Amino acid sequence: MGKRIFGPDRLRLLRVELAKSASGDWQEHDEELKKLDGKREQIERSIYRQTLRLEEYEDPNHPVIAAAKQRIEELTIRHAAVQNATARLKARRPAGVRPEEIIEMLDAIPDLRQALAAADPAELADICDAFQITAVYDKANRTVELSATITPELLPKDKTPTDEDDPVGGFVYIARANQGSLGPS
């Protein structure tokens, strides 16, 4: 617990684990958003170019004016479709938090190893309660699962997210018991 959750190496260790995790969902999500943003910008440029065509001619019955109006209507429909697709994609965000957000949250937690070593049992209980720390030992597989939840109340005010109803993140570390000592699995 002192090494994985509160220790100074927690970020380095977590980065290694996050590299192995399923952050691909976030990458796909972000790439799709980027594509949609590119399409939206392209459509907006096209609409702008068509409006310039409207300004070139004074005769409202000129064929170029009619074609530009029709093109603007088509582009406006496509623009709305891209905006709807973007809204749906943002609503379907991948489960969990981004790896970068987890690192920021852990970085906001000070190194508490000295405080943990000097804490009396009541203080340790309060710390475990504040971070919702749990430890589950699986005797058959000789593993210990440690988990902690970082809630907005535990973050500095400048790092507090806007959605304060849910925990901002949590992570789990599984260690294997190996001849009486615990180490990374």
N, C-alpha and C positions, 0 to 999 in steps of 0.2 A: 504494500500500500504506500509506504513512504517513497519507494522508487518509482512505481508506475503512475500513481495518481498525484502525488505532491512533490516528487523529486525534481531536480533541475534537468534531468535527462528525459523527462516525460515527453517533451515535444519531439526530440530526436527519435525516441522509441515509437511514438505514435505515427510519425511520418512514414516510418518503415511499414507499419501495419496498414496505414491508409493506402499506401501504394499497392498493397495486395488486395485491398477491399474492392467492393463493387462501386467505385466512383465513376465507372463507365456510364451509368445512368445519367449522372449529372453532365458528363461530357456530351452525350447524345442530346440531352435537353438543351444545353447551351448552344451547341452547334445548330440545332434546328431553329432556336430563337434568332441566332445570328443570320441564318439564311432568310428567315421571314423578314427581319429588319432590312436586309439587303434588297429583297423584293419590294418592300414598302417604299424605300428610298428611291428605287428605280421607277416605280409607278408615279411617285410624287414628282420626279424630274420630268417624266413624260407628260404629266398633266400640265406642268409649268410650260413646257415647250408648246403644247397645243394652245394654251392661253395666249402665248406670244403670236401664234398664227392668227388668232382672232383680232389682235390689235393691228395686224398688217393691212387689213382690208376694211374699207369704210362701207362697202355695199353688203348689207346683211344677207342678201340672196346669193352672194358669190359662192360657187361650189366648194371652195377651200374652207369657207366659214361653216358650211353644212357638214363637211367631212370632219373638221376640227371638233365641232359640237358632238357629233356621234362618237368620235374617239374619246372625248372627255367623259362621256357617259359610260362607255365601256371600261375605261380606266378607273372611274369612280367605283364601279361595281367590283372590279378586281381589288381595288384598295380596301374596300369594306370586307371582302373575303379574307384578305391577308390579315387585317386587324382582328377579325373574328378568330382566325386560326391562331394568332398570337395570344389572344385572351384565353382560348381553350388550352393551349400549351402551358401558359403560366398557371392556370388552375390545376393542371395535371402534373405539377412538379413532382420529381422523384421523392420517395420516402426518405426521411431522415434529413440531416443537415449536411451542408457541404463540408468536405474535408478541411477547407481553409477556415470555416467558421469554428470547427472544433478546435483547431490549433489556436485561433484567437482566444477562444474561451479558456483553454488551458493556460495560455500565456498570461491571462489576466489573474490567474491564481498564484499567489506567492509560494515560494518554497517553504513548506510547513514542516519539514522534517525535524528541525530543532524543537518546534512547538509540540509536535507529536511525541518526541522522546521525553520531554519534560512534563507532559500533561498527566494529570491524575485521571483515574477511571471516569469520573463524571465529565471532565472536559473532553476526553476521547469519545464518550457517548454523544455529547453535543456536536462534536465535529462530524462523527459518522451520521448523525441525524441530519445535520445541515446539508451534507453532500449526498444524503440517501445512499450511503455506502452499504453494499451487501456483499457477502462472501458465501459462495456455495461450494462445498467440497463434494466431488464425485469420487467416491472411494473406489469403485470398479475401474474407472479410467485413470485414477490417480491425478485428477486435475482440480485446481481451485479456480473458480470464476469470481473475479472481483469486478464490481461495477460501481460507478458513481454517476450522479446526475448533477449537472450544473444548471441551476435555475437563475432567472434574471436577478433575483435578490442577491445572489452571490457575486455578480459581476460589478465592476466599477460603473458609475453612472454614465460615463462616456461610451461604454461598450454595451449598455443595456438595449436589447432589441425592442422593437415596437410592439410585438405580440407578447404581452406579459402573462397570458393565461396558461401557456404550455411551457414545459421545460424546454430550454433552448438546446439541450443536447445531453448526450450521455455516451459513455463508451465502456466497453467491457474488455478486461484483460484476462486471458486464460493462462494459467501457469501449470506446469506439470510437476508433481512431486517426484523428485529424483534422489533416491537414497537419502531421504531425510531433509533435503533442501528444496526450495522452490526456485524454478528458473523459467525463462520464457519457453513457450511451447513451439 
